[in-house]
């Protein structure tokens, strides 16, 4: 037999060609899945086609429910020390300030994190990678899934790496391999949805402008959106600009292409009616966005999680958080089944619980993005009149703050009791992740 790496607790090398779980993709969802399985002493391999973590980081917000997940893993302090709380939010319509509100406390007594928290995906990944490495887990880089087949009691996968081709058996395979998921394609699952007729330009850079550095600033203009995210601990701020395009992007998933800092700056200033100067970027990117999902998040012994199962607009900072919650829901169930503590029917609840969550998020983010991206004069008039009034009214009262925060924070997510799993309803944040 060939010699392969298997992660089970401390790193070791063993003469075997099978593991309990093969995790495909070492982004946030795959890393979280690996960490949760490792804590349950489940053997796995974690592979990724890239040679290292990505530098670009589209995800930025970490929601309260995800912070609770990190807390259950004793990682919340490392996360909190690396990021920042958003102190305030300003809304500009056609370049004119219409709303300035405090978002540092959203009046939720049932969570230790009643605020909006910002930390880039790349830094979140680094914390997870360091935790895995400290536990003896090695990520197999430059290793891609070529194909796999499902057998009665296992899956058989063909992997390709710089050292050659390898065949591996696993009891389960989890596709955490993003919007262009090989696992999803191998399963033959359709990625239903469509692309937005917009182009997104983004950069993490030093921003010199006249507006506050510590507040989230949102600019809505007909056919354009501009967003400034507060300065991070490294002195960089994130800027995002969205503009309508003539053609709908091709393909069935998010795609990125090269751009320049000058192009980002020009479009950002046009969207915001400002004269900001961007300098010393950590990275710049241009990309398109789709809203799509599968009809099944599991098929036989194969599962999809994160962007492999659902992608949507960046409204509300839901994407990475949803993938991490997918991992949290699936990992403990696979662990319980593998240890013989639960019937295999428990795994069916992964789709029945997480798929509806993904569908609600798709509809929510699509409606919000469509509204802020509108161009029809009549709709723009109504939006520009009502949006500041309604938001200001809600933010004046604790009940209104809680209502806004309830959905965005993902604290509203709950699962109905079933024969396979019964959820204890409790306002205590510790109870939300009792299984991880």
Secondary structure, 3 states (H helix, E strand, C coil): CCEEEEECCCEEEEECCEEEEEEECCCHHHHHHHHHHHHCCCCEEEECCCCCCCCCCCCCEECHHHHHHHHHCCCHHHHHHHCEECCEEEEEECCEEEEEEECCCCCCCCCCCCCCEECCHHHHHHHHHHHHHHCCCCCECCCEEEEEEECCCCEEEEEEECCEEEEEEEEEEEECCCCCCHHHHHHCCCCEEEECCEEEEEEEEEEECCCCCCEEEEEEECCEEEEEECCCCCCCEEEEEEEECCCCCCCCCCCEECCCHHHHHHHHHHHHCCCCEEEEEEEEEEECCEEEECCCCEECCEEECHHHCEECCCCCCCHHHHHHHHHHHHHHHHHHHHCCCCCHHHHHHHHHHHHHHHHHHHHHHHHHHHHHCCCCHHHHHHHHHHHHHHHHHHHCCHHHHHHHHHHHCCCCCCCCCCCCCCCCCCCCHHHHHCCC
